[in-house]
Amino acid sequence: MDAKIIWLFVFVLLYWAYCIYWGVKCAMSARTASDFFIAGRRISIWVFVLAATATSFSGWTFMGHPGLLYRDGFQYAYASFYAITIPFTGVMFLKRQWILGKRFGFVTPGEMLAHYFRSDIIRILVVLVALCFSVPYLGIQLRASGFLFNVLTDDLLSVNVGMWLLSAVVILYVASGGLRAVAYVDTLQCVLLAAGIIIVGIIAINYVGGFEQLNRGIAALAEFDDKRTPDGYSHYVAIPGVIQFVSNGPSAVGGAWTGIMILTYMFALMGIQSSPAFTMWAFSNNDPAPFAPQQVWASSFGIGFILFVFTAFQGLGGHLLGADTAFTAAAPEHVNNVLGLGLGGSDLMQAAGKQGMLVPQLIHLMQDTAPWLVGLLSVCALAAMQSTGAAYMSTAGGMLTRDILKHFFSQDLSHERQVWFGRIGVIVIVGAALVVATTTTDALVLLGGLAVAFGFQMWPALLAVCYWPWLTRAGVTIGLAAGLVAVVCTETIGQNLGITAWGRWPLTIHSAGWGILFNLGLAVAISAMTQDETDHRHKMKYHDYLRERAALPEDKKILVPAAWIITLVWFFFAIGPGAVIGNTIFGDPNDYNSWIFGMPSIWAWQILWWALGVFMMWFLAYKMGMSTVPEQDVEALYEDVGDEHEAIGSIHQ
């Protein structure tokens, strides 16, 4: 057997042993429903920091992101700003959700919103969003893990066999230990994810020949490129304008990533931390202390730096390592053709798995010189893929148990039976995800994009419960339903269902943008027509408590205008219409000698706004206190947070 395969199985077995250990250990301490579903609200600060980061950045970050950067160049690299926009949602909502969860004993977001709006319809819609998010997102992660092992074992394991074997271990530790086991396993997965991306990036830049050679190669690639923006620039080094009035976004001239497309795509990715799963992550903490370091330092700074540097090395470096056969033939002096052998002389774009082949092939380069590193990097990729999926398995299983089974069918369900039904829910979710993964041929990022676009539709409901008491039950419910429908109608799945009048992403606006347009628009309009004084008084019981515990101190209220200005300016210029300035401000994309920093202007612009984005997140999370521990203690209405006691019901009288 090949040395790399031996090392692969050695590292996989060690990793599996770690996962199973935590599954068994945490199963022994899961005595109540809250122990199993939200870790008894006692996850430690650094466990949450690492676990929430691992959950936010999945196998898509490890495998799919470099591949799309290879295909679309730096115009797609704006997606790397999700290192900031994902935790931005956390800054907006996690602390306030934690306060409500601790005070009123909520275990699931369905419970929180159903009690707030006094509606079971919103409870059902939240579970629907959780399932629509979890099943396709998890399914595609599982399939990607099977695909990776198929490539790295030289077809020893088929995609489906590898996928089912890897899924079995995830089911074992998630179903056994619940969210606490997920959290402890995620700590290792976060380290492996970050280390893996860095190492693969170093491998790529080393084979390219260094940073200067990379940028000279990018300049040659831009000159060779026949896909041009309306301004005549290569699509690898420029975005194609602010917006294009086309019926089908992907058919836009010079690429789909216009300024408005980037902005609305970031909306979709903001759906990760507004998804129901992250509400349960918020509830699992003893206090909000972990929120700010996770949002500012682990995610915005740490993952952001990794994506804008090492993932860029991988994506653009692929063209200079033989993955692009046409460019290799046209400019052999810029290419170190080390990937050609692994790809069998074919272009990466035509290879099996398309862009998803890039990272496995980069890992494959080490099979002769360091076969142990191939095994280690394979486990890094596996950990990245499982980090997100495990959390969604656990939380979706909890919502099925608490919000459907317990609430509608057996309200006196014991803790023990809740735990067992939660475990069954995990198995059902994974089974559904495996069916999706086995039958679908859609791309990794596309299904993931559909899932996160659904998650973003939770924003109006969260705005209502955290900030805006004037949004009504009818407005939020109808808006959420309309938003989900709009997402489907403007995504690939809508085209497959026969909704072809406007194509996918019309006007180069992502489906998440269309969804929130209908969602929030209807929520506001209908709320204006359905105000009810009794409902308003009921909701103010929550908002009054939030104002006591989360309101800005008087000495900081003077900073509110500055916070608005900083945030709006950053969104406009970093990931919005103003990003088009980045095409040329630091040099002519067509002239390497004009590049002020020795790199394409668009890359320098992205790095600049990444640094400013870290400052924005620090200002909001720490300076504005949006993610810090409340000055006053939050006292629970009752101790046993595993059950909905009469105490919680009494506040709704």
N, C-alpha and C positions, 0 to 999 in steps of 0.2 A: 504494500500500500504506500502511496505517495506520502512523503514526510509532512507536507502541508496538511493533508487530510488527517493524519495522526494527531498533529498539533491542534487542528480544528476540533476534533472530538474530545481531546484532553481539556481544552478551555471550555467547551460547551458543557461537559460533565461537571467541571468545577462551578461554573455559573449556575447550572441547574441545581446543584447541591445547595448553593447559597439560597436560591429561591425557595426550595422545598423546606430548608431549615426554618426560614422565617414564616412560611405558611403553617408549619406544625407548631412553632412556638407561639404564634399569634392566635392560632385556633384554641390553644389551651387557656388563653386569657379572655376569649370572647364570650362573656357570660350574659350580656344583655344585648338588646338590639342596637343600642347606640355604640357599644363596644365593637360590634361587627361592621355596622354601616358607616360610622363616622369616628372610629377609633376612640370612643369614649371621650371625645373632645380633648384629648391629651397628647396630640402629636407635638414633639419637641421642636424648637425653633429651627435648628439646622436640618433636621429631617424634612420639615416642610419646605424649607428653602430649596433643597436639592430635589425633593420629590415633585413639587409643583413645577419646577423648571423642566424636569424630565417629562412630565405630563404635557407641558406646553409645546415641547419641541420633539417631534416624533421621528420615526423612521423616514418620513417624508423629508425632514431636514437633512438626514444623513444620506439618503439615496436619491430622492426625487429632485431636490433643490439644485444640486450641482448639475444634474442632467439638463434641467431646463435652462440653467445659466449657460451651459454649453450650447444649447439650441438657439436661445434668444439673446444671448449676450448681456451686456450691462443694463439694457432696458428692463430685463427681467430681474436684475440684481436689486432693483428697488424693493422687491419682495422681501429682501433681507431685513427691511425695517420692521418686519413682524416681531423681531426681537424687542422692539419698543412698543408697537401697537397692541400686541397680545397682553403684556402686563399693564398697559394703559387702562384696559378694561378692568383689571384687578384694582388699580388705584381708584377707579370710579366706584366700584361696588363691593369689594370684598370686606372691607372694614365694617360698613353699614349692615351688610348681610350677617356678619359674625355677631354684631351687637343684637340684632333681632333673633338670631338663632339661639344665642346664649340666654337672652332674657325670657323668651317664650317657649324654649324647648323644641324648636323645629329640628327635624332630622333630614328632611328632604326639601328641595325648593317647591315641590308641589304642595306640601303642607304650608309653607310660608305664604305662598301666593293665594292658595285656597282660603286660608284664614283671613288674609288681608282683604281680599275681594269678596269673601263669603260666597264662593262659587266653586262647584265641582267641575265645571266645564274647563276652567283655567287649569285645574289640577290635571285633567286628562290631556289637555294640550301640551302641558309641560312634559308629561311622560312621553307623549308622541314625539316632541322635539328631541328628548333624550334618546329615544330609540332610533329616530331618523339620523341623529348624529352618531350614535354609537355603532350601529350595525355596519353601515358602509365604511366608516372610518376604520373600525377595527378589522373588518374583512380585508380591506386593502393592505393594512399593515401585515396581517397574517400571510397574505399571498406574497407580499414583497419578501418576507423572511424565507418562505419556501423557495422563491426564485433565487435569492442570494445563495442559499445552500445548494441549489441545483447547479449554479455556475461554479461555485468554489469547490464542490466535490466532483467536478468534471462529469456530471450527470449520474453520479453514483446514487444520489437520491433525486427522484423526480420532484417537480415543484409541489404537486399535491401531497406526496408522501412526507416531504420535509415540512410542509405547512401543517399537516395534521399532527405530526410528532411534536413540533414546537408548541402547537396549541395545547396539547395535552398537559404539558408542564405548567403553562400559564393558568389553565383551569384549576390545576391541583393547588397551587399556592394562593390563588385569588379566592377560590371557593372555600378553602380551608380557613384562611386567616382574615379575610375581609380587607377593609381599607387600611388597617394598620400594617398588614403584611405587604400590601401594595406600596405603602409609604417607605418601609424599610428596604424593600427591593429596589424601589425607584432611586434611593440615594446612591446605590452603586451604579444603576443605569445612567444617572445623570453624569457621573464621572466618566463612565465608559463612552457615552455619547460625545461629550466635549473632547475627550482625549482622542477618540477615533477620528473626528473631523480634522483636528489639528495634525495628527500623524499622516493621514491621507493627503492633506494639503502640503505637508512638507515633502512627502514622496513626489507629488506632482511637480512642485517648484524645483526640486532637486534634479529631476529628469529633464525639465525644461532648460535648466542651466542658470537659474537665478532670476532675480526680479527685473533687471534691465533687459535680459533676453526675453522674458515674458512680455514686457511692454513693446519691445521691437517686433515681436511676433504678432501681438495684437494689432499693431499698426499695419503690418503686412496683411493680416487677415481682413482688416477693414478695407484696405485697398482692393483686395481680391473679391470681396463680397459683392454679389450682384443684387442683393435685396436692400433697397435704398428707401430712406424716409422721404417725405415730400420735399425736404430741404436738401436732399442729395447726399445725406450721410449714411454710412453703413449702419444697419440695424444692430450690429454688435456694440456700437459705441454711442448711440443716440436714441432718444425716444422720439416717436413720430408725431409730436405735437401735443396739444392740450386735449383735443377730442376729434373724432372723425365721425361724420354723419353717414355711417354705413349700417345696414340692417343686421349684419353678422360681424361682431367684433373681431373674431379671429381672421377675417378676410381684409382687415384694414391695411392700407398701404404702409409698408415699412415695419409691420408688426403691430400686434394688438395693444402694446403697453403704452397707451397715451397717458397723459397726466390724470385724466378722470378715471381711466381704467385702473391705474395704480392705486388711486385713492379708494375706489370702491372695492378693489381686491383686498386692500388692507382692512376695510370694513369686515369682509368675510373672515379674515384671520383673527380679528378682534372677537369673533364669535367663540373662539376657544375658551377664553376665560369668562365669557358670559353664558356658556353652556351650563345646563343643569348640573353636570358633574363638578364644576368648579364651585358651585354654591355649597355642595357637600364637602369639598376640600376646605372651604372657609369655615364651615361648622365644626370641622374636626380639630380645630386649634383651641388651646386653652386661653389664648389672648391673641391680639393682632400683631404682636411683636415680629413674627416672621415675614409679614407682608411686605414691608418696605425693602428689606435687604434682598428679598426674592425679586421684586419688581425692578429695583434700581441696579443692584450690583450683579446678581446672578444672571438675570435675563438681559436687561438693556445694555449693560456694560460688557459682561462676560460673553454671553452668546452672540451679542451684536458684533463685538470685535472678531470673534471666530468666523462669523458668516461673511463679513465684509472683507476679510483677509484670506482665510484658508479655504473657504468654499469658492471664492473667486479664483484662487490658484487652481483648484480642481476643474471648475467649469471651463474657463478660458484656456487653461493649460492643456485640456484634452485635445484641442485643435492642433497644438504644437507637439503632440506626442503620437500622432498617427491615426487618431480616431476619425479624422476628416480626410478621406482619401483624395478628394478633389484638390483641397488646399495642399496636401502633401505633394501631389504631382506638380502643382503650380509654383510652390515655393519651398523646395526641399531644403534650402539653406536655413530655413527657420524651424525645421521639424526634426525632432529626434524620434524616429518612428519605432517606438517600443511597444505601442499598443496594436500595431498592425498584425503581429503574429497571433496575439490572443483573439483578435477579431476575425482571424482568417482572411485578412486582406480586404474585408468589407468595410464600408462606412458605418460609423456608429449609428447614424440615423436609419440605416436599413437593417441593422443587426437585430436579432431577437431581443425583445424587451426594450428596444429603442434607447432613449436617453438613460433608462435605468441600468443599462450595461456599463456606464462610465465608471462608477465607483467600484463595482466588483473587478473591473479590469485594472484599475489603479492598484487595488489591493493585490491582485494577481501578479503584479510586477515583482513582488517580494518573494515569490515562491522558491526561487533558487538561492537567493542570498540570505533570506531570513524566513524560512518556512514557519517558525514559531510566531512571527509577526502576522502572517496571514491568518493563523488561528486566532490570535488576539483581536485583530481588527474585525474578523468575522463575528466574534462575540460582541464587540462594540456595536456593530450594525444590528445584531439581533437584539441587544439590550435597547437600542434606540427604537426599534420597531415595537417592542413589547411594553415600553415605558408608558406610552399613551393608552394603548389598548387595555392594559390591566386596570387602570383607573376607571375607564368607561365600563368595563365589565362589572366591576364592583358597585359603582354608583347606580348604573342602570338596573342592576339586580335589586338594589335597595329600593329604588323608586317603584319597581313592579310590585315588590312586597308591601311597602308601606302605603303607597298611594292608590294601588288597585286592589290587591288582595285584602289587606287589613282594613282599609277604609270602606270598601264597598261590600265585602263579603263576610268578614269576621273581625269586628272591632275589638273583641276581647282576646285576640291572638296572643299567646304567651311569647315571652322573649325567645325561648328555645325554638319555638316553631317559626318565629320570624327569621331567625338565623338560618334554619334549615331551608325555608322557602327562598331566602336570599341566595343560598348556595345553588338551589335549583334554577333560580333566575339567571345566575352567572352562566350555567351550562346552556340554558336556552338562548341567551344572547350570543354566546360563542358559536353555538350550532347555527344560528341564523347568519352570523358573520361568515362562517365557513361556506355556507351555501352561496352567499354573495361572492366570496372570493373564488369559489370553484367555477361559477357560471359566468361571471362578468369578464369582458375583454376591454373594458374602459381603462384609461390610464390611471396610475396611482394618484396623481395630483388632482385629476378631474373629479373623481369620487370624493376625495378628501375635501375639495373645494365646495362640493355640494353640501357636505356635512357641516362644514364650518359656517356656510351661508345660512343654514338653518339655525345654528347656535346664535348667530348675530341677531336673529329676529327676537331674541329674548330681551334686547335692550329696552324697548318701551315698557315692558312689564317691570324690569328692574329699576328703571327711572321712576316709575310710579311708586314702588314700595320704598325706594331709598330717598327720593327727592320730591316728586311731584304728586301731592295728594289729590290734585284736581283731575288726574287721569282716572276715568271711571272703569268699572267692571266691563260694561258693554264696549267701550272704546278699545280697551286693551285686548279683550277677547277677540273681537272682530278684526282688529288690526293684526294680531298675531296670526290668525287663520289666513287673512289676505296676504300677509307677508310670505308665509310658507308657499301659498299657491303661486305668487309672483316669482319666487325663487325657482320653483319647478318649471314654470312656463318660459323662463329665460335661461335655462340650463340644457345640457345635452339630453337629459332624461325627458324634457319637454318635447324636444325635437323627435325623439324616439316614440313619443306618445302621439305624434301627428300634429303638434303645435308648431307649425313651420312658417307662420306669417311673417315673423320678424327675426327668426334665427336665434343664435346663441349670443348673449351679451350685446344686444342692439345698442347702437351709438357708442360703442366701446365702453359700456357701463356694465360692470360685473353684476351677476344675479343677486348678490347681497345688496348692492345699491338699489336695484329695482325692488327688491323685497322690502327694504327699510323705507323706501319712498311711499309705497302703499301702506305699509304697516304703521309707521308713525303718523303719516298723513291722516289715515282713517282714525287712528287712536285719538288724535287731537280733535278732529272734526266731530266725531261721535261723542267724545267726552263733553264737548261744549254744549251738546244738545241733551245730555243725559245726566246732568248734575242732580244729586240727591242729598239733602241736608243730613239725613240719618246716616247714610253711607259715609259722608264726609266726616261726621263726628267720630264714627267708628275708626276710620283710617287715621285720624289725627291722634289717636291713642298711641299708634306706632311712631308717627312723626314727632310728636311731642317728646317721646322718649329718645328718639334719635337726636333731637335738638339739644337735649340735656347732656348727652354723652358724646356726640360727634360734631357739634357746632364749632365753628372757628372762634378762638378767643378774640376778644375785642381788639387787642393790640395787633392782630394779624389781618383783620378785615380790610385794612388799607391796601393789602397785597392782592385782593381779589381781582381788580382790573388788570394788574400785571400778569396774574395767572391766566386770565382769559386771553390776553394779547400774546403771551408766550406760546400758549397751546395752539391758537388759531394760526399764528405765523408759522409755527413748525409744521402743522398739517398742510398748509398751503404750499410751502416751498420744499419741504422734504419729500412728501408723498402725494402732492396734489398738482394742480395746474402749473404752479410756479416751478415745478421740477424741470420744466423744459429749459429754464435758464442754465441748468447744469450741463446741457449739451456742449456749450461753447465758452462758458465764462472763464475756464482755465486752459483754453487752447482750442484750436481748430481740430475737430475730430479727424479731418482728412490730412492733417499735417503733423507728423510725429515731432518735428523740430519745434513746434509751437507749444507743446505740452509743458506747461509751467513746472509741474511737479514730476515730470518724467512718466506720467501715466495719463490715460484718457481723462478729459475734463469731467466726464460723467462719473468716473470712479472717485476722483478727488472730491467732487460735490457730495457724493453719497457718504464718504468718510467724514466730511465736515458736518453734515447734518445728523450723522449718527452721534457724533460727540455732543452736538447741541441737543439732541434728543435725550441723551443721558442726563444732561443738565436739567431739561424740562421735567424728566421723571423725578429727579432728586428734589426739585423745587415743589412739585405737587405732593409727592409722598411724604417728605420730611418737613419742608418749610411750611407748607399749607396744612400739614397734619392729616392728610387724607388716608394715610396708611399707618399711622402711629397708634400707640396704646392710649385709650381714653384716659383723661385725667381722673375721672370718677369711675369707681368700680361698677361693673355690670352685674347685677344680682339676678340670678335665675328665680323664676316664680316658684319653682319646685325642684327637688333634687333628682328625681328619677327621670332623666331625659329620654329614656327609651320608650315611654308611653305618653300618649296625649291625655293628660289628666283633666279633671274638671277645672283645675286652675286655668288652663289655657282656654277652655271654653267659656269661662266666666267673663273674660275680657271682651267677649263679643256680644254680651247681653245689652 
